[in-house]
């Protein structure tokens, strides 16, 4: 299936995955990031059957409740990204009221480069993209990477396009999501908002200089979960 150009751009997704923290690297400006993010292949832990990821943002906190059975590959990647602090300092670069809030381009260009080709195979769409659900953005089949979007409206029309929800935000959390700055509108080239390519290349510097009102994630952490089910051992004869 080929997606309309407008939707492919609108829900573009890079590639990412993350895991255990290591000594931080220091890009220009003195900011730090987890050096493990530069080695995507090492960040591939299996997620718990259910878990919660808490996002502390410049507008307040919200929690994503993830159910791995909804979309196992997506849930695993999101788990590793959050656990590895990929989303820390990242901005909500595309917020369209009544539709969605999108984020997932790293604040640090070296991290974006490391993840640019780490595409994830699609999960079957088992749940609907209704209000509050979170899914990975995509540029077409098997292209999910690091970008995700939270639906703030009923986006069931996306279900047949391969967008597989893996978790959801409750009503209290959605109040925070819906309060995110949306004044820049649609992104470049369709609108006056940020250019995703320039975010990847220049990181927070580009956004701070040109789109300083965007809200961002201060920290994102795994808040809790249940361990993956273990296979039962066969009794010895």
C-alpha positions in Angstrom: 0.0 0.0 0.0 1.3 3.5 -0.9 0.3 6.3 1.4 -0.8 9.8 0.2 2.2 12.2 0.1 0.6 14.5 2.7 0.1 11.7 5.2 3.5 10.2 4.6 5.0 13.5 5.5 2.6 14.3 8.3 3.3 11.0 10.1 6.9 10.5 9.1 8.9 8.3 11.5 12.6 7.8 12.0 14.1 4.8 13.7 15.1 4.3 17.3 15.6 2.0 20.2 17.3 2.4 23.5 18.2 0.7 26.8 20.7 1.0 29.7 22.3 4.3 30.5 26.1 4.7 30.1 28.4 7.7 30.5 27.0 10.7 28.7 28.5 12.3 25.7 28.8 16.1 25.4 27.8 17.8 22.1 28.1 21.5 21.5 26.5 23.7 24.1 27.4 21.4 27.0 24.2 19.3 26.8 24.5 15.6 27.4 23.0 12.4 26.1 23.4 8.7 26.7 26.2 7.3 24.6 24.4 4.0 24.3 22.0 5.8 21.9 24.8 5.8 19.4 24.7 2.0 19.2 21.1 1.2 18.4 21.8 -2.6 17.9 22.6 -2.8 21.6 19.3 -1.4 22.7 16.9 -4.2 22.0 15.4 -5.5 25.3 12.0 -7.2 25.3 9.5 -5.0 27.1 7.3 -6.2 29.9 3.8 -7.3 29.0 2.5 -4.0 30.4 4.4 -1.0 31.5 4.0 2.8 32.0 6.2 5.6 30.7 6.0 8.9 32.4 6.8 12.1 30.4 7.6 15.2 32.4 7.1 18.1 30.0 7.2 21.9 30.1 3.4 21.8 30.3 3.2 19.1 33.1 3.3 15.3 33.2 1.4 12.6 31.5 1.8 8.8 31.5 1.6 6.4 28.6 0.2 3.0 29.5 1.6 0.4 27.2 0.1 -3.1 26.4 2.7 -5.1 24.5 0.1 -7.5 23.0 -1.3 -4.6 21.0 1.8 -4.1 19.0 4.8 -6.1 20.3 7.5 -4.6 18.1 6.4 -1.1 18.7 6.1 -1.6 22.4 9.6 -3.0 22.6 11.1 -0.1 20.7 9.3 2.5 22.7 10.4 0.8 26.0 14.0 0.9 24.9 13.8 4.4 23.7 12.3 5.7 27.0 14.6 3.5 29.1 17.6 4.9 27.2 16.4 8.5 27.6 16.2 9.1 23.9 13.2 11.4 24.3 14.8 13.6 27.0 14.9 17.3 25.8 13.0 16.4 22.6 10.3 18.9 21.4 6.7 18.4 20.4 7.4 19.7 17.0 4.0 19.1 15.4 0.9 19.7 17.4 -2.4 19.9 15.5 -5.5 20.5 17.7 -8.1 17.8 17.4 -5.7 15.6 15.5 -2.5 14.7 17.2 0.7 15.7 19.0 3.9 14.3 17.4 7.5 14.0 18.8 10.4 11.7 18.6 13.3 13.5 16.8 16.3 13.6 19.1 17.5 16.9 20.5 21.0 15.7 19.5 22.1 15.4 15.8 24.5 12.5 16.5 21.7 10.4 17.9 19.4 11.2 15.0 22.2 10.1 12.6 22.7 6.8 14.5 19.0 5.9 14.3 18.3 7.1 10.7 18.4 3.7 9.1 17.1 1.5 12.0 13.7 0.8 10.5 11.2 -1.4 12.3 8.9 -3.9 10.7 5.2 -3.2 11.0 2.9 -4.8 13.6 -0.6 -5.8 12.6 -3.1 -3.1 13.6 -5.1 -4.7 16.4 -6.4 -1.6 18.1 -7.9 1.6 16.8 -6.2 5.0 16.6 -8.9 6.6 18.8 -8.4 9.6 21.1 -5.6 9.0 23.6 -3.9 6.2 21.7 -0.2 6.4 20.8 1.3 5.0 17.6 4.6 5.2 15.7 4.7 7.5 12.8 5.6 6.0 9.5 6.6 7.0 5.9 5.2 3.8 4.5 5.4 0.0 5.2 8.1 -1.1 7.5 9.6 2.4 8.1 8.9 3.0 11.8 11.9 4.4 13.7 11.6 6.8 16.7 8.8 9.3 16.0 5.4 8.7 17.7 2.1 10.6 17.8 -0.6 10.8 20.4 -4.1 11.1 18.9 -6.2 13.9 20.3 -9.1 13.1 18.1 -10.7 10.0 16.7 -8.2 8.9 14.0 -9.8 5.6 13.1 -9.2 6.4 9.4 -5.5 5.7 10.1 -6.2 2.1 11.1 -6.1 0.8 7.5 -2.9 2.7 6.8 -0.7 0.6 9.1 -0.5 2.8 12.2 -0.6 0.3 15.1 -1.4 1.8 18.6 0.7 0.3 21.3 -0.5 2.3 24.3 -2.7 5.1 25.5 -2.9 8.2 27.6 -5.8 8.7 30.0 -8.0 11.8 30.1 -6.0 13.5 32.8 -2.8 13.1 30.7 -4.6 14.2 27.6 -5.3 17.6 29.2 -1.5 18.1 29.3 -1.1 16.9 25.7 -3.9 19.2 24.5 -2.2 22.1 26.3 1.0 21.7 24.3 1.9 24.8 22.2 0.3 24.5 18.7 0.7 28.0 17.4 3.1 27.1 14.6 0.6 24.8 12.9 1.6 22.3 10.2 5.3 21.6 9.6 7.3 22.6 6.6 6.7 22.3 3.6 3.0 22.2 4.1 2.9 24.9 6.8 5.0 27.4 8.7 6.1 24.9 11.4 9.5 23.2 11.9 11.4 21.4 9.1 12.0 17.8 10.3 15.2 17.5 8.3 16.6 20.6 10.0 15.7 19.2 13.4 17.6 16.1 12.6 20.6 18.0 11.4 20.7 20.8 14.0 18.8 19.5 16.9 17.5 21.8 19.7 19.7 24.6 18.4 17.4 25.0 15.3 14.2 24.8 17.3 15.4 27.2 20.0 16.4 29.8 17.4 13.3 29.5 15.2 10.5 27.9 17.2 11.2 28.9 20.8 7.6 28.5 22.0 7.5 24.7 21.4 7.0 22.6 24.5 9.5 19.8 25.1 10.1 16.7 27.2 12.3 17.3 30.2 12.6 13.6 31.1 10.9 10.4 30.1 11.2 7.3 32.3 9.7 3.9 32.7 7.4 4.1 35.7 6.4 0.5 36.2 5.3 -2.7 34.5 4.9 -6.5 34.7 7.6 -8.8 33.7 7.3 -10.7 30.4 5.6 -14.1 30.8 8.2 -16.9 31.1 7.8 -20.2 29.2 6.8 -23.1 31.5 9.6 -25.7 32.0 8.7 -29.1 30.9 8.7 -31.7 33.7 11.4 -34.3 33.5 10.3 -37.8 32.8 
